[in-house]
Amino acid sequence: MKNLGALMKQAQQMQAKMAEMQDRLAAMEVVGRAGGGMVEATMTGKGEVKRVKIDKSLVSPDEVEVLEDLVVAALNDARAKADAESAEQMKAMTGGLNLPPGMKLPF
């Protein structure tokens, strides 16, 4: 039973570390860019879009489709950066153990 107690304590410590990491991800902001930086999207490490910045030169009724494509590209770029940072933090926390995405600890 002594081992079970130690295992439970480790699980609680891991759960606390996971909660801290989730808080850091929620506070972290990444910026995705498209069109040479003419469109920027800022989102949290959890994927919440905080703001979109569009260069005034792109605001033209004739360029709406291009602008829409650039916004999507900037959002996807920001999401990729957020995912990479999240994976890096998870790797550091788990000591390099590659866990499947979305897998929650403790089990």
Residue frames relative to the residue before (quaternion, step in Angstrom):
aa qw qx qy qz dx dy dz
M 1.0000 0.0000 0.0000 0.0000 0.00 0.00 0.00
K 0.5576 0.6168 -0.3927 0.3931 3.57 1.14 -0.55
N 0.6469 0.5206 -0.3114 0.4621 3.58 1.02 -0.80
L 0.6213 0.5403 -0.3382 0.4557 3.58 1.05 -0.74
G 0.6424 0.5227 -0.3149 0.4636 3.58 0.99 -0.81
A 0.6580 0.4967 -0.3000 0.4798 3.57 0.98 -0.86
L 0.6398 0.5245 -0.3180 0.4631 3.57 1.02 -0.80
M 0.6498 0.5088 -0.3112 0.4712 3.58 0.97 -0.82
K 0.6375 0.5208 -0.3249 0.4656 3.57 1.02 -0.80
Q 0.6452 0.5104 -0.3126 0.4749 3.59 0.99 -0.83
A 0.6394 0.5243 -0.3202 0.4624 3.58 0.99 -0.83
Q 0.6552 0.5018 -0.3116 0.4710 3.60 0.98 -0.79
Q 0.6375 0.5155 -0.3239 0.4721 3.57 1.03 -0.77
M 0.6504 0.5075 -0.3113 0.4718 3.57 0.98 -0.86
Q 0.6354 0.5267 -0.3265 0.4607 3.57 1.00 -0.81
A 0.6457 0.5100 -0.3169 0.4717 3.61 0.98 -0.79
K 0.6513 0.5028 -0.3128 0.4746 3.59 0.98 -0.83
M 0.6339 0.5211 -0.3316 0.4655 3.60 1.01 -0.77
A 0.6412 0.5160 -0.3265 0.4649 3.60 0.97 -0.80
E 0.6352 0.5198 -0.3214 0.4722 3.59 1.02 -0.80
M 0.6558 0.5065 -0.3142 0.4634 3.57 0.95 -0.86
Q 0.6339 0.5253 -0.3299 0.4619 3.59 0.97 -0.82
D 0.6400 0.5157 -0.3211 0.4705 3.58 1.01 -0.78
R 0.6480 0.5094 -0.3188 0.4678 3.59 0.98 -0.84
L 0.6539 0.5091 -0.3175 0.4609 3.58 0.96 -0.83
A 0.6492 0.5133 -0.3240 0.4583 3.58 0.98 -0.78
A 0.7017 0.4545 -0.2638 0.4812 3.60 1.07 -0.71
M 0.5978 0.5865 -0.3572 0.4136 3.59 1.16 -0.58
E 0.1150 -0.7739 0.6175 0.0807 3.57 -1.09 0.71
V 0.1021 -0.7622 0.6370 0.0526 3.53 -1.09 0.83
V 0.2522 -0.7620 0.5802 0.1387 3.56 -1.15 0.66
G 0.1622 -0.7631 0.6208 0.0769 3.53 -0.86 1.06
R 0.1455 -0.8040 0.5739 0.0546 3.55 -1.03 0.78
A 0.0174 -0.7676 0.6407 0.0075 3.52 -1.25 0.59
G 0.7956 0.2863 -0.2135 0.4893 3.54 -1.24 0.42
G 0.6605 -0.5219 0.3082 0.4430 3.56 0.98 0.83
G 0.7080 -0.4522 0.2513 0.4807 3.57 1.14 0.64
M 0.4585 0.6919 -0.4484 0.3317 3.59 1.25 0.11
V 0.7411 0.1962 -0.1504 0.6242 3.57 1.28 -0.38
E 0.0210 -0.7901 0.6121 -0.0246 3.54 -0.86 1.04
A 0.0920 -0.7667 0.6337 0.0458 3.54 -1.09 0.80
T 0.1494 -0.7787 0.6062 0.0615 3.56 -0.90 0.98
M 0.0790 0.7912 -0.6022 0.0720 3.55 -0.88 0.97
T 0.5582 -0.5895 0.4639 0.3546 3.53 -1.30 0.36
G 0.6701 -0.4890 0.3802 0.4090 3.52 -1.32 0.17
K 0.6657 0.4725 -0.2982 0.4946 3.58 1.26 -0.30
G 0.6169 -0.6074 0.3253 0.3803 3.58 1.27 0.17
E 0.4705 0.6511 -0.4639 0.3734 3.61 1.21 0.25
V 0.3524 -0.7347 0.5409 0.2086 3.59 -0.70 1.10
K 0.2283 -0.7980 0.5493 0.0969 3.57 -0.75 1.11
R 0.7934 -0.1568 0.1157 0.5766 3.58 0.96 -0.82
V 0.1998 -0.7282 0.6434 0.1258 3.50 -1.36 0.46
K 0.1057 -0.7862 0.6081 0.0321 3.56 -0.87 0.99
I 0.0687 -0.8044 0.5899 -0.0148 3.55 -0.80 1.09
D 0.4602 -0.6732 0.5109 0.2721 3.55 -0.87 1.01
K 0.5538 -0.6573 0.4082 0.3078 3.57 -0.88 0.98
S 0.6100 0.5802 -0.3589 0.4031 3.58 1.08 -0.62
L 0.6481 0.5265 -0.3172 0.4496 3.60 1.20 -0.37
V 0.6000 0.5798 -0.3611 0.4164 3.57 1.22 -0.38
S 0.3257 0.6998 -0.5546 0.3109 3.51 -0.11 1.41
P 0.5361 -0.6431 0.4313 0.3362 3.60 -0.87 0.87
D 0.6641 0.5114 -0.3060 0.4514 3.58 1.13 -0.62
E 0.7333 0.4228 -0.2137 0.4877 3.59 1.21 -0.41
V 0.2740 0.8021 -0.4989 0.1805 3.61 1.20 0.32
E 0.6694 0.4981 -0.3177 0.4504 3.63 0.83 -0.86
V 0.6352 0.5116 -0.3295 0.4755 3.59 0.98 -0.79
L 0.6525 0.5184 -0.3086 0.4586 3.56 0.93 -0.90
E 0.6418 0.5202 -0.3184 0.4649 3.59 0.94 -0.86
D 0.6593 0.5064 -0.3048 0.4648 3.58 0.94 -0.88
L 0.6654 0.5020 -0.3029 0.4621 3.58 0.99 -0.82
V 0.6185 0.5274 -0.3480 0.4671 3.60 1.02 -0.69
V 0.6468 0.5049 -0.3142 0.4775 3.58 0.95 -0.88
A 0.6597 0.5088 -0.3110 0.4574 3.60 0.92 -0.87
A 0.6592 0.5008 -0.3129 0.4655 3.61 0.95 -0.82
L 0.6448 0.5110 -0.3200 0.4699 3.58 0.99 -0.79
N 0.6596 0.4971 -0.3086 0.4718 3.58 0.95 -0.83
D 0.6280 0.5272 -0.3308 0.4672 3.59 1.04 -0.74
A 0.6573 0.4951 -0.3086 0.4771 3.59 0.94 -0.87
R 0.6504 0.5169 -0.3237 0.4528 3.60 0.94 -0.84
A 0.6358 0.5241 -0.3297 0.4608 3.60 0.99 -0.81
K 0.6569 0.4985 -0.3104 0.4729 3.59 1.00 -0.80
A 0.6405 0.5160 -0.3218 0.4690 3.59 0.99 -0.80
D 0.6531 0.5112 -0.3097 0.4651 3.59 0.96 -0.86
A 0.6516 0.5143 -0.3162 0.4593 3.59 0.98 -0.86
E 0.6628 0.4952 -0.3067 0.4705 3.59 0.94 -0.84
S 0.6315 0.5318 -0.3208 0.4642 3.56 1.00 -0.83
A 0.6639 0.5005 -0.2972 0.4694 3.57 0.92 -0.92
E 0.6428 0.5244 -0.3185 0.4586 3.57 1.02 -0.81
Q 0.6633 0.4876 -0.3078 0.4770 3.59 0.95 -0.83
M 0.6429 0.5165 -0.3245 0.4632 3.59 0.99 -0.79
K 0.6354 0.5315 -0.3215 0.4587 3.57 1.01 -0.83
A 0.6549 0.5062 -0.3085 0.4688 3.58 0.98 -0.85
M 0.6786 0.5001 -0.2938 0.4507 3.58 0.99 -0.82
T 0.7509 0.3912 -0.2126 0.4877 3.57 0.96 -0.82
G 0.5007 -0.6827 0.4136 0.3348 3.57 1.24 0.21
G 0.7260 -0.4446 0.2354 0.4689 3.57 1.06 0.74
L 0.4683 0.6588 -0.4540 0.3750 3.57 1.27 -0.01
N 0.2900 -0.7754 0.5377 0.1596 3.60 -0.61 1.11
L 0.0877 -0.7971 0.5974 0.0082 3.55 -0.39 1.28
P 0.5662 -0.5884 0.4376 0.3764 3.58 -1.08 0.58
P 0.5889 -0.5778 0.4152 0.3833 3.62 -1.07 0.67
G 0.8040 0.2802 -0.2163 0.4778 3.55 -0.99 0.83
M 0.5068 0.6414 -0.4353 0.3773 3.58 1.23 -0.14
K 0.2121 -0.8012 0.5524 0.0888 3.55 -0.74 1.06
L 0.2018 -0.7479 0.6217 0.1157 3.50 -1.13 0.77
P 0.5639 -0.2090 -0.7986 0.0237 1.63 -2.00 1.38
F 0.6858 -0.5246 0.3297 0.3817 3.52 -1.26 0.48
